[in-house]
Amino acid sequence: MIKFFATITFCLCTTFALIAEDQKSKQSSDSKTDKDSDTATEQKKAKSDSDSSKSQYKKNSSPSGLLIGLEEAKSNEGLPANVHELAKEGALASAQKDWPKARDAYQRMVKSAPGNALALANLGIVEYRLKDYKNAIKHLEESVKFSPHISQNWLTLGLSYYYQKQFNLSISALARAKHEDPKDPRTCLYLAVVIRDYGWGQAAETELMRAIALDPDYADAHFNLALLYLERTPAPIEMARRHYFAAIDLGAPRDEEIEKRLKNINDPDAKK
């Protein structure tokens, strides 16, 4: 659960090197499809959309988040052959959450393929996981220079800026992530957290509402919106109650402090 004043956690796909061959197959398939009829193309798109909706990442990630670094893998952005084994090594370590081992593999990737956007992105993500935000920023900034259209990299960069208390840069990076993938509700949620801490409460509410509009079942967005409402004076108690219990119904754990506040606001005579 993501809360204001709490550590932001999110699911990043750091195993994209393992599916590089799948992406090549997809690109080949897409090339063949270009020769098909418009009807066949629309049928393929409908099937793809249906398969995407079944993904375990549906509520907390976007299609571009699942294919980080791959959807626009041009010749100068893909992984060169000499680092494929390192990519697999780093991806396996990441899957096991062995972040120091993953960092070592990705550092060797960057050394073997200097200036490669995917290698830099992998390293930056792992450094974020290790809470080495300074170096995460360094490598993600380099990555987006070479490949500026991957929303996941901007998102991770924005959160790294946030933890370094560089709020202006964080807002800018998250806004760019939103531009690159406007259908990802996570970006709206993280942007809400940052701009709320920056002092823009009304704008934070707008972003949380956008997250919910994109995914009505996004428990974190409902939960944080309830918290935001409870911070106001006077608090719009029914709105806070509605979104808090929506979050609970969607699987969020109950929060004793929030429920106590809801009860006290509703019953002025209740003991604090």
C-alpha positions as CSV (number, residue, x, y, z in Angstrom):
1,M,0.0,0.0,0.0
2,I,1.3,3.4,-0.9
3,K,0.6,6.2,1.6
4,F,1.6,9.8,2.0
5,F,4.5,10.2,4.3
6,A,5.5,6.5,3.6
7,T,8.1,4.9,1.4
8,I,6.9,4.8,-2.2
9,T,7.2,1.2,-3.6
10,F,6.3,0.1,-7.0
11,C,6.8,-2.8,-9.4
12,L,9.5,-2.3,-12.0
13,C,10.2,-4.9,-14.6
14,T,14.0,-5.4,-14.6
15,T,13.9,-8.6,-16.6
16,F,13.4,-7.1,-20.1
17,A,16.7,-8.5,-21.3
18,L,15.3,-12.0,-21.0
19,I,12.4,-11.2,-23.4
20,A,14.5,-9.4,-26.0
21,E,14.0,-12.3,-28.4
22,D,10.3,-12.1,-27.9
23,Q,10.4,-8.5,-28.9
24,K,12.3,-9.4,-32.1
25,S,9.6,-11.9,-32.9
26,K,6.9,-9.3,-32.2
27,Q,8.6,-6.8,-34.5
28,S,8.8,-9.5,-37.2
29,S,5.2,-10.3,-36.7
30,D,4.2,-6.7,-36.9
31,S,6.1,-6.3,-40.2
32,K,4.2,-9.2,-41.7
33,T,0.9,-7.9,-40.4
34,D,1.5,-4.6,-42.3
35,K,0.8,-6.6,-45.4
36,D,-2.5,-8.0,-44.1
37,S,-5.9,-6.4,-44.5
38,D,-7.2,-3.7,-42.2
39,T,-9.7,-6.2,-40.8
40,A,-7.0,-8.6,-39.8
41,T,-5.0,-5.8,-38.2
42,E,-8.0,-4.8,-36.1
43,Q,-8.6,-8.4,-35.0
44,K,-5.0,-8.7,-33.9
45,K,-5.3,-5.5,-32.0
46,A,-8.5,-6.6,-30.2
47,K,-6.8,-9.9,-29.2
48,S,-3.8,-8.1,-27.9
49,D,-5.9,-5.8,-25.8
50,S,-7.8,-8.8,-24.4
51,D,-4.6,-10.6,-23.5
52,S,-3.2,-7.4,-21.9
53,S,-6.3,-7.1,-19.6
54,K,-5.5,-10.5,-18.2
55,S,-2.0,-9.5,-17.1
56,Q,-1.1,-9.7,-13.4
57,Y,0.3,-6.2,-13.8
58,K,-3.0,-4.8,-15.0
59,K,-3.7,-2.7,-12.0
60,N,-0.3,-1.4,-11.2
61,S,1.6,-1.2,-14.5
62,S,1.1,-0.3,-18.1
63,P,2.0,-2.2,-21.3
64,S,5.1,0.1,-21.7
65,G,6.1,-0.8,-18.1
66,L,6.1,-4.4,-19.0
67,L,8.3,-3.8,-22.1
68,I,10.6,-1.2,-20.6
69,G,13.2,-0.3,-23.0
70,L,11.9,-2.6,-25.8
71,E,8.9,-1.0,-27.5
72,E,11.2,1.3,-29.5
73,A,14.4,-0.7,-29.6
74,K,16.1,0.7,-32.6
75,S,19.5,-0.4,-33.8
76,N,21.3,2.0,-31.6
77,E,19.1,1.3,-28.6
78,G,19.0,-2.5,-28.5
79,L,21.5,-4.6,-26.5
80,P,24.6,-5.6,-28.5
81,A,25.4,-9.3,-28.8
82,N,28.4,-9.1,-26.5
83,V,26.3,-8.2,-23.4
84,H,23.4,-10.7,-23.8
85,E,24.8,-13.0,-21.2
86,L,25.4,-10.2,-18.8
87,A,21.8,-9.1,-19.4
88,K,20.5,-12.5,-18.5
89,E,22.7,-12.6,-15.4
90,G,21.4,-9.3,-14.2
91,A,17.8,-10.2,-15.0
92,L,18.1,-13.5,-13.1
93,A,19.6,-11.7,-10.1
94,S,16.8,-9.0,-10.2
95,A,14.2,-11.7,-10.3
96,Q,15.7,-13.1,-7.1
97,K,15.9,-9.6,-5.7
98,D,19.7,-10.0,-5.3
99,W,20.2,-6.3,-6.1
100,P,24.0,-6.1,-5.4
101,K,24.6,-9.0,-7.8
102,A,22.3,-7.4,-10.4
103,R,24.1,-4.1,-10.1
104,D,27.5,-5.8,-10.6
105,A,26.1,-7.5,-13.8
106,Y,24.7,-4.2,-15.1
107,Q,27.8,-2.2,-14.3
108,R,29.7,-4.7,-16.5
109,M,27.1,-4.2,-19.2
110,V,27.5,-0.5,-19.1
111,K,31.3,-0.9,-19.3
112,S,31.0,-3.2,-22.2
113,A,28.4,-1.2,-24.0
114,P,29.0,2.5,-23.1
115,G,26.2,4.8,-24.1
116,N,23.6,2.0,-24.4
117,A,20.2,3.2,-23.2
118,L,19.0,-0.2,-22.1
119,A,22.1,-1.1,-20.1
120,L,22.0,2.4,-18.4
121,A,18.3,2.0,-17.7
122,N,18.8,-1.5,-16.1
123,L,21.6,-0.1,-13.9
124,G,19.6,2.9,-12.9
125,I,16.6,0.8,-11.9
126,V,18.7,-1.5,-9.7
127,E,20.4,1.4,-8.1
128,Y,17.0,2.8,-7.2
129,R,16.2,-0.6,-5.6
130,L,19.4,-0.2,-3.6
131,K,18.3,3.3,-2.6
132,D,21.4,4.7,-4.3
133,Y,19.4,7.5,-5.7
134,K,22.3,9.7,-6.6
135,N,23.7,7.1,-9.0
136,A,20.3,6.0,-10.1
137,I,19.7,9.6,-11.3
138,K,23.1,9.7,-13.0
139,H,22.4,6.6,-15.1
140,L,18.8,7.2,-15.8
141,E,19.5,10.8,-17.0
142,E,22.0,9.3,-19.4
143,S,19.5,6.7,-20.5
144,V,16.8,9.1,-21.4
145,K,19.2,11.2,-23.4
146,F,19.6,8.2,-25.8
147,S,16.1,6.9,-25.6
148,P,13.7,9.6,-24.3
149,H,10.4,7.8,-25.0
150,I,10.4,5.1,-22.4
151,S,7.9,6.2,-19.7
152,Q,9.2,3.7,-17.1
153,N,12.6,5.4,-17.1
154,W,11.1,8.8,-16.5
155,L,9.0,7.4,-13.7
156,T,11.9,5.9,-11.9
157,L,14.0,9.0,-12.5
158,G,11.2,11.1,-11.0
159,L,11.0,9.0,-7.9
160,S,14.8,9.1,-7.5
161,Y,14.6,12.9,-7.7
162,Y,11.8,12.8,-5.1
163,Y,14.0,10.9,-2.6
164,Q,16.7,13.4,-3.1
165,K,14.2,16.2,-2.3
166,Q,14.6,17.7,-5.8
167,F,10.8,18.3,-6.1
168,N,10.9,20.5,-9.2
169,L,12.9,17.9,-11.2
170,S,10.7,15.1,-9.8
171,I,7.5,16.8,-11.0
172,S,9.1,17.4,-14.4
173,A,10.2,13.8,-14.9
174,L,6.9,12.4,-13.7
175,A,5.1,14.7,-16.0
176,R,7.2,13.5,-18.9
177,A,6.4,9.9,-17.9
178,K,2.8,10.8,-18.0
179,H,3.2,12.3,-21.5
180,E,4.9,9.2,-22.8
181,D,2.3,6.8,-21.3
182,P,-0.9,8.8,-20.4
183,K,-2.8,5.6,-19.6
184,D,-0.6,4.4,-16.7
185,P,-2.4,5.2,-13.4
186,R,0.7,4.7,-11.4
187,T,2.3,7.8,-12.8
188,C,-0.7,9.9,-11.7
189,L,-0.5,8.4,-8.2
190,Y,3.2,9.1,-7.8
191,L,2.8,12.6,-9.2
192,A,0.0,13.1,-6.7
193,V,2.3,12.1,-3.8
194,V,5.1,14.4,-5.0
195,I,3.0,17.5,-5.7
196,R,1.1,17.0,-2.4
197,D,4.5,17.2,-0.6
198,Y,5.3,20.2,-2.7
199,G,2.2,21.9,-1.3
200,W,-0.3,21.6,-4.1
201,G,-3.2,19.7,-2.4
202,Q,-5.8,20.5,-5.1
203,A,-3.5,19.3,-7.9
204,A,-2.8,16.2,-5.9
205,E,-6.5,15.5,-5.7
206,T,-6.8,15.9,-9.5
207,E,-4.0,13.4,-10.2
208,L,-5.6,10.9,-7.8
209,M,-8.9,11.2,-9.5
210,R,-7.2,10.7,-12.9
211,A,-5.6,7.5,-11.6
212,I,-9.0,6.2,-10.5
213,A,-10.5,7.2,-13.8
214,L,-7.8,5.2,-15.6
215,D,-8.3,2.2,-13.2
216,P,-11.3,2.3,-10.9
217,D,-9.9,-0.7,-9.1
218,Y,-6.7,1.0,-8.1
219,A,-6.8,0.5,-4.3
220,D,-3.7,2.7,-3.7
221,A,-5.3,5.7,-5.4
222,H,-8.5,5.4,-3.4
223,F,-6.6,5.0,-0.2
224,N,-4.5,8.1,-0.7
225,L,-7.4,10.1,-1.8
226,A,-9.1,9.3,1.5
227,L,-6.0,10.4,3.3
228,L,-5.9,13.7,1.4
229,Y,-9.5,14.4,2.2
230,L,-8.9,13.7,5.9
231,E,-6.1,16.3,6.0
232,R,-8.5,19.1,5.1
233,T,-10.3,21.4,7.5
234,P,-13.2,20.8,7.5
235,A,-12.7,17.3,6.1
236,P,-15.2,16.1,3.5
237,I,-15.9,13.0,5.7
238,E,-18.3,11.2,3.4
239,M,-15.8,11.5,0.5
240,A,-13.0,10.2,2.7
241,R,-15.1,7.4,3.9
242,R,-16.2,6.4,0.4
243,H,-12.7,6.1,-0.9
244,Y,-11.2,4.5,2.2
245,F,-13.8,1.7,2.1
246,A,-13.4,1.4,-1.6
247,A,-9.7,0.7,-1.1
248,I,-10.6,-1.9,1.6
249,D,-13.0,-3.6,-0.7
250,L,-10.3,-3.7,-3.4
251,G,-7.9,-5.5,-1.0
252,A,-6.1,-2.7,0.9
253,P,-5.4,-3.6,4.5
254,R,-7.4,-1.7,7.2
255,D,-5.8,1.2,8.9
256,E,-6.6,1.5,12.6
257,E,-5.6,5.2,12.8
258,I,-7.7,6.2,9.7
259,E,-10.8,4.3,11.0
260,K,-10.3,6.0,14.4
261,R,-10.2,9.4,12.7
262,L,-13.3,8.6,10.7
263,K,-15.2,7.6,13.8
264,N,-14.0,10.7,15.8
265,I,-15.0,13.1,13.0
266,N,-18.4,11.4,12.8
267,D,-18.8,11.4,16.5
268,P,-17.4,14.6,18.1
269,D,-17.9,13.1,21.6
270,A,-15.8,10.1,20.9
271,K,-12.5,9.9,22.8
272,K,-9.5,10.6,20.8
